[in-house]
Amino acid sequence: MTESNNKKNNPISRFLLRTTNVRDNETKATIASFLFIFLLMAGYFLLRPMRDSMASDWSDAEVSWLWTLNFFISTFIVLVYGVFVSKVDFEKLVPIIYLFFSASFVVFYFLTMTSNDTVLIDKSFYVWISVYALFHVSVFWSFMADTFNKEQAARLFSVFAAGASLGATLGGLLSAILSQTIGERPMVLVASGMLLCVIPLISFIFNQKQTSLGNADLVNESERTKIGGNPIEGFKAFFTNPYLLGIGVFIILFTGVGSFVYFFQKNLFADFASADRTAIYGLRDSLVNIITFVLAFFVTGRIVPKLGMSFALAAIPFLMIIGMGMIALTPVWLIAVIVWIASRAGNYGLTRPAKEMLFTQVSREDRFKTKPVIDIVAYRGGDVIMAWLFTFLTTGIGLGLAMVAAVGAGIMAVWTVVAVLIGRIYEREGSDYGD
């Protein structure tokens, strides 16, 4: 029996071939990549509700300072990562990153169990998980953009986004359950173990790129072992390459909806107990990711080829103008949670996979050096800007949540315009910037 027939007799392969745009030679790499992001997001979403519940015990100014600290730490780590990318063999690069973060979680667990200053440890953990939140996803998508070509990405990246949502659903549910059973602290060890499980998948996907996918020639011969180059080239390219700078502006505006609704929820949940907040956030995140899975697995992979990149990037920003209007009219916790669910599901299921497709048109050096600058430094810079803007509007000049939401609607309108422009550049001239 041929390999093609074996795939067709495999129920998972048959399901993929019937419900998505996956082709025969791509099924193994697609399944492995799906499992990769599934495990990553399950581990992260196990910890995220725990992190978010901590913030309700702190003031807007305290959280804004933590976000500012996060920005500087993230920038430093991206600089160190640039050096690492230039010096380490590419095949070893991605596994080492995940081993490092897995070990860091174990360290935090033992610090928590032995330290007398739990507030300092909690704030350190809050910042570190926020650093990890973007870094682990950025590295994954860099690896995917380096593995699949532009045409494959348009069909397959939404499938990986579905894997992310399914993993996040499991992680959120586990967080809600484990926070009420074994307690919040031991969940850190569970997340560390999940992260270790991705290591063998990385090697398998790398092999599939060279064989079944036929993408061994996606990079220059000089880049096959080490990427090399200047460690700070990513920062330079971010400011000098119009295409990459445009994506960065898009990301900074992208943070607006998340930051504003995050602070809305933080303040509206201040009177809830910590364990209850963790459980609510866990269930909230699970619902987000159920919706995301349906959207990403069955819809998104067909939107970009049929409706174009501009539509894919601008659809959610436009809807969030309406969402901010709802909060302005009815600033209560239930509405804030509903808007959060809609924004996150749309961002994870449609906006993020579309944004990641943009990087299939750039060089490997830009994928692994400039992309973290955009995904982490620009994102966290946007967080800092939006956090202090929110604090200024509420604490500084005393606006109520309804008026703050109206300001947020204006930010969403600007985001929509930028999304349309970036989509047009991708469709018309994007490949010119990757040369």
Secondary structure, DSSP 8 states (H G I E B T S, - for coil): --HHHHHHHSHHHHHHHHHSS--GGGHHHHHHHHHHHHHHHHHHHHHHHHHHHHHTTS-HHHHHHHHHHHHHHHHHHHHHHHHHHHHS-HHHHHHHHHHHHHHHHHHHHHHHHH-S-HHHHHHHHHHHHHHHHHHHHHHHHHHHHHHS-HHHHHHHHHHHHHHHHHHHHHHHHHHHHHHHHT-STTHHHHHHHHHHTTHHHHHHHHHHHHTTT--TTSS-GGGSS---S-TTHHHHHHHH-HHHHHHHHHHHHHHHHHHHHHHHHHHHTTTS-HHHHHHHHHHHHHHHHHHHHHHIIIIIHHHHHHH-HHHHHHHHHHHHHHHHHHHHH--SHHHHHHHHHHHHHHIIIIIHHHHHHGGGGS-HHIIIIIHHIIIIIIHHHHHHHHHHHHHIIIIIS---HHHHHHHHHHHHHHHHHHHHHHHHHHHHTHHHHT-
